[in-house]
Amino acid sequence: MRFHLFAVLFSVLVLAACGREESGKAAVPSAFPVTVQPFSSVRILPERDAPASVIGKHEARLAAETVAVIAELPVDVVDSRDAELALARAEAGLAQSRARLDMAEAQLKRALALREKNFISAEALTLRETERTAAQADFKAALANRDTARRGVEKCTLRAPFDAVVRSRSAQLGEFVSPGAPLMLLVGTSDPQVAAQIQIIDAEGLKLAQDIEFISGVGRLPLALVRLSAVLNREARTLEARFAFSQDALPPGSEGRVVWHDHRSHLPADLVLKRGDRYGVFVAEGNRARFVTLEGAQEGRPVVAELGAEDKVIVQGRHALAEGMEITVAPETAKP
């Protein structure tokens, strides 16, 4: 009787142990289930933007070129009366020098004629030649004085070097100014440009963009990239870009945003994962998960991905994956 009871208990224990072993094997799946989509169906062409403003193509700071008193501001003219008086005196001095030179040349010519007839001494002839040389020197000096005075008159009138408007003016009517004193800032009104500060990560995409627009309160205006600076702004860590209006233009001072589409294929930010110190995405290769590192990726931003159009990007189940993990693709996405 005892033998039969022992045999029954032994059989129960063996069956229980076998059941636990089979249960443990079932709890560990042979491959991790995931779903995939081809890269061509998940990639995006993100829209980028940057704050921008319309500026004049040319800017110039006009400064005084002479010592004078500002007489008129509406026409941007400084007092020119003293300079004109100096010019008149220089013109008169030049005329006097010309007259003395003409007289010296005439006297020398007469002396040479008398010398041929021996009616004048050699010393007298030398004196006439010396007088003529001195008169020539005086005339050259008077000519230089006249040119200097004329330039002084020109300096008294400030002229815009291009079509412009006055953005700021530091000069006031009646002020005494000296050479180099800043008077006003001019901003050109022809061929305005749009200036924007571009993030380094967006620079390459901007170079390839073709649908660039300036958005402001008046609507959307097409732009063309003129140049992108290669020098990094030390404070903002951005690159300055200049754009030209393709059609209608806005006046300098207008504010808005520059927008464009990056034509490089990007992965959405929610598909980007971090493993260790690297950002990337998992793709299915056969029955294994491969982690593809994405250079320049930032958390929360779409990132450029150089993947093939048919590469299988793991969409669901990606958070629990590790490099080389065995996977099984769900039937509904096995053939995208």
HUNOR-V561354 format. One record per pair of residues at least 12 apart in sequence whose C-alpha atoms are under 6 Angstrom apart, sorted by the first residue. I is the first residue (numbers start at 0). J is the second residue. If there is no record, write none. Layout:
i=I j=J
i=I j=J
This chain:
i=30 j=325
i=30 j=326
i=30 j=327
i=31 j=326
i=31 j=327
i=32 j=326
i=32 j=327
i=32 j=328
i=33 j=315
i=33 j=316
i=33 j=328
i=33 j=329
i=34 j=313
i=34 j=314
i=34 j=315
i=34 j=328
i=34 j=329
i=34 j=332
i=35 j=311
i=35 j=312
i=35 j=313
i=35 j=314
i=35 j=332
i=36 j=311
i=36 j=312
i=37 j=309
i=37 j=310
i=37 j=311
i=37 j=312
i=38 j=308
i=38 j=309
i=38 j=310
i=38 j=312
i=39 j=308
i=42 j=264
i=42 j=265
i=42 j=266
i=43 j=264
i=43 j=265
i=44 j=261
i=44 j=262
i=44 j=264
i=45 j=260
i=45 j=261
i=46 j=259
i=46 j=260
i=47 j=258
i=47 j=259
i=48 j=257
i=48 j=258
i=49 j=256
i=49 j=257
i=50 j=256
i=51 j=194
i=51 j=195
i=51 j=255
i=51 j=256
i=52 j=193
i=52 j=194
i=52 j=253
i=52 j=254
i=53 j=192
i=53 j=193
i=53 j=251
i=53 j=252
i=53 j=253
i=54 j=191
i=54 j=192
i=54 j=251
i=55 j=186
i=55 j=187
i=55 j=191
i=55 j=251
i=56 j=191
i=56 j=192
i=57 j=187
i=58 j=185
i=58 j=186
i=59 j=184
i=59 j=185
i=60 j=183
i=60 j=184
i=61 j=182
i=61 j=183
i=62 j=179
i=62 j=180
i=62 j=181
i=62 j=182
i=63 j=178
i=63 j=179
i=63 j=180
i=64 j=154
i=64 j=178
i=65 j=177
i=65 j=178
i=66 j=176
i=66 j=177
i=67 j=175
i=67 j=176
i=68 j=173
i=68 j=174
i=68 j=175
i=69 j=172
i=69 j=173
i=69 j=174
i=70 j=173
i=76 j=156
i=76 j=157
i=77 j=155
i=79 j=155
i=82 j=151
i=82 j=152
i=83 j=152
i=85 j=148
i=86 j=148
i=86 j=149
i=89 j=144
i=89 j=145
i=90 j=145
i=93 j=141
i=93 j=142
i=96 j=137
i=96 j=138
i=97 j=138
i=100 j=134
i=100 j=135
i=103 j=131
i=104 j=131
i=107 j=127
i=110 j=124
i=162 j=187
i=162 j=188
i=163 j=185
i=163 j=186
i=163 j=187
i=163 j=188
i=164 j=185
i=164 j=186
i=165 j=184
i=165 j=185
i=166 j=184
i=166 j=185
i=167 j=183
i=167 j=184
i=168 j=182
i=168 j=183
i=169 j=182
i=169 j=183
i=170 j=182
i=192 j=242
i=192 j=243
i=193 j=241
i=193 j=242
i=194 j=240
i=194 j=241
i=195 j=239
i=195 j=240
i=196 j=237
i=196 j=238
i=196 j=239
i=197 j=237
i=197 j=238
i=198 j=237
i=199 j=237
i=204 j=261
i=208 j=261
i=210 j=259
i=211 j=258
i=211 j=259
i=212 j=257
i=212 j=258
i=213 j=256
i=213 j=257
i=214 j=255
i=214 j=256
i=215 j=255
i=221 j=245
i=222 j=243
i=222 j=244
i=222 j=245
i=223 j=242
i=223 j=243
i=224 j=242
i=225 j=241
i=225 j=242
i=226 j=240
i=226 j=241
i=227 j=240
i=264 j=303
i=265 j=301
i=265 j=302
i=265 j=303
i=265 j=304
i=266 j=301
i=266 j=302
i=267 j=301
i=268 j=299
i=268 j=300
i=268 j=301
i=278 j=292
i=278 j=293
i=279 j=291
i=279 j=292
i=279 j=293
i=281 j=313
i=282 j=311
i=282 j=312
i=282 j=313
i=283 j=311
i=286 j=325
i=286 j=326
i=287 j=323
i=287 j=324
i=287 j=325
i=287 j=326
i=288 j=323
i=288 j=324
i=289 j=322
i=289 j=323
i=290 j=322
